[in-house]
Amino acid sequence: MNREEVQLLGFEIVAYAGDARSKLLEALKAAEASDFAKAEALVEEAANCIAEAHKAQTSMLAQEAAGEEIPYSITMMHGQDHLMTTILLKDVIHHLIELYKRGAK
């Protein structure tokens, strides 16, 4: 894997994580409006985006584990940062939606 390929994977991870983040924040707004079906659907869409980001990440990790030299890339680091913070946001949003559900009862 060359540096350009690593950078492209980084951009791919940023894109998927960014889409997931947007969907999660939209899900929170839906929950605030007591539209829990929409909120859950958006969380599921976000989870699918996160899964796609993981696929990109895993392909690179597998190559490195197989002994291939993976060049350093700030873009990849940026992608990893976006992915991890989005995963954390997903966990927080899940709990916030549950709190909104309890308040709606």
Secondary structure as UniProt FT lines:
FT   HELIX           3..32
FT   TURN            33..34
FT   HELIX           36..65
FT   TURN            66..67
FT   HELIX           74..104
//
